[in-house]
Amino acid sequence: MNRETTRIDLPPPREIRPRGNRVSPWVWVALVVVSLVIGISGGIFFGARSGGPSEEEVHKAGVQKEVARKVADARSAVAEGDWFEARRLFVEVRDLDPKNPDALASLPLIDRRLDEARGVIEVETVPEGAEVWMEGYGKKTSPATFVGVPFGEQTLTIRKKGFEPVVRKVEVKTEEPIKVADIKLARSAGRLEVVSEPEGAEFKLLKTIDKEVKELVEIGKTPAKIELLDAGEYQVLMAVEGWPEYSEYVRVENNRNSSVSAVFAKGGLNVTSDPVGAEVWIQTGEANLKKVGVTPLSLSELPVGKHKLEVRYDTWAPIQRTVEIADGVTQDLNFSWERALVVFDSDPVGAKVYLGDRRLGNGVQATPFRMELPEGEYLFSAQLDELGSTGKSVYVDAGAGTNQVVFEFDYGTVRLESEPPGASVVSNGMPLGRTPLVLPVVPPGNYSYTISKEQYRPSEVSGLLEPGGALNFSTTLKYDPAPVTSRTFTNGLGQELIWIGELNGWVASHETTQAAYERIMGSNPSYFKAPNHPVDSVNWYEAVQFCERLTVQEQGLGNLPEGFRYRLPKDAEWSKFVGQQKLDGAISSLFERRKSHAPVGSLAANEFGLYDVRGNVWEWMNDWYSHTIVSRVQKEGGTPNSSWVGTEKKVLRGGAWTRSSQFDLAVANRSAARPSAEDRYDVGFRIVLMRD
């Protein structure tokens, strides 16, 4: 008999409960041995009383021999602590000899021993963390240990998410711990095949629970086989450009093959229109309308099913149609509009016409113009920049031949005249032209116009213009030769005076020439004589006298604004109107040695239009060289000469043609000379016209 497969039926396990002091296994062995001795003695006693052997006695003798052998084997099993084997043998002895004293004496003791004995089961799994169930002991997590396990066969059930469950039978027949360490869990997985017609569809595999997406598992193209998938619910999305997205839910089972397939069938359309060149837009499923071309158009690969077509031409109302695409079938569709000729006009002409936000007339034409439109109700708008916009609702009738659309604007006309003519006309700071001036299209409203001309006093005219009306203005301007502030002018000497807004006055564009000086003063003190060169060798007093005489002369001619007079510039004023003048725009000996000064305006002007502010000749200032000048030089980064303070010297600015160093020519550098100095052929002056 094979011990590994023999099953011993024990009584059902009793409820595990605390016990008192257990009897030592060796005590049980001694008790069983004693019972065996008693049984053997009894057998010998009763056997000695027998007479000669009969056939029955011979049979009995054979049985007794077999019984003796089994008893001996049982005794060995007891000695080895193999209580299950000992019990089996004594049961067999009892079956052969129901009155066998050995069996009758030993079996109760063995049963008590087995009832009291407890074992230990230690369970290990790969991987760890599996749940282990055993009846009567609940659930534990591997590695798990079950103690106090009754002798006999026990059933272990091992489970872990994502792995195949395992059921293992374990026989407890010793009190030594039994290790169950050979449990390797096999991962539970299924397989999914994704296919499509045609192949090459893009797909997404999503893990879902109750159709709610939990995670993205894989992205790919068909055909595809996806291995080692956890059991559960999945969603497969497949897409081919131009086709509606295909969606299907599938359940993957462990150790089973699942599949999802989609067929993207296709058909075609031939689309024509009257007129040709219409845009064709198509909507498939829930996608947005998409432009696919212009008529005539052939579409050979459209998904089977319903599609919405929209054909658009210019600003015409689109034509919509729903078409059913069949597999392998190409359909012919024609779209046409009933249309009529529309003539657009306006008063005044030149209006831009719009339908919604789109300009009609090929986007460039203005009224009057004509075009074809399909029959229907339209809301047109017309716009003129100076008159705003107006709208008109029109029904275009295809049976009416020509449809006329005329836009009426409210406007009037303004005419302006002056004596003398040629005066400029300005309204709200906007120049409009010169008199005589006709403004043929003017929106209704109150208007004011300024009519002005050089050497004449300006005139203001105003009035209310009614719709369809006209304003006629005629004015005679009063002669006034004085220059207008904020505007450049030329004085009686022909000197150009530049308005500098920051100074609120005028600055001569050039240094005073010898010709201009001689006309006012009657002489020319210059060492280097030339009419269009700057005057030189002039002292400060003579420069001031020139300014005073010029002021008197210009006032007599009416060429001076009231409250203004000519004078020499102040040091602070010169620092402003020098601007960003560079040395390459200065007449000096920095780059080559010069023999004299140059004609005024020989090089480029600065940003104000002033020439020779740096170089050519030093320019007299109105200021004495003082502590104020010293502080100003230091602030501007120059090197002052403090020894000149208190020596009654006037400031000179700008450098001269004789200077060859950047220090002498620096903007911050000042020179100085006594106001009576007359021997300076490198000194001249520039005039300014400022308020008293």
Buried (B, 14 or more C-beta within 10 A) or exposed (E): EEEEEEEBEBEEBEEEEEEEEEEEBEEBBEBBBEBBEEBBEBBEEEEEEEEEEEEEEEEBEEEBEEBBEBBEBBBEBBEEBBBBBBBBBBBBBBEEBEEBBBBBBBBEBBBEBBEBBBBBBBBBBEEEEBBBBBEEBEEBEBBBEBEEBBBBEBEBBBBBEEBBBBEBEBBBBBBEEBEBEEBEBEEBBBBBBBBBEEEEBBBBBBBBEEEEEEEEBBEEEBBBEBEEBBBBBBBBBBBBEBBBBBBEEBEBBBEEEBEBBBEBBBBBBBBBBEEEEBBBBBBBEEEEBEEBBBBBBEBEEBBBBEBBBBBBBBBBBBBBEEBEBBEEEBBEBEBEBEBBBBBBBBEBEEBBBBBEEEBBBEEEBBBBBBBBBBBBEBEBBBBBEEBEBBEBEBEBEBEEEEBEBEBEBEBBBBBBBBEEEEBBBBBEEEEBEBBBBEBEBBBBEEBEBBBBBEBBEBBEBEBEBEEEBBBEBEBEBEEBBBBBBEEEBEBBBEBBBBBBEEBEBBBBBBBBBBBBBBBBBEEBBBEBEBEBBBBBBBBBEBBBBBBEBBBEBBBEEEBBBEEBBBBBBBBBBBBBBBBEBEBEBBBBBBEEEBEBBBBBBBBEBBEBBBBBBBBBBBBBBBBBBBEEBBEBBEEBEBEBBEEBBEEEBBBBBBBBBBBBEEEBBBBBBBBBBEBEBBEBBBBBBBBBBBEE
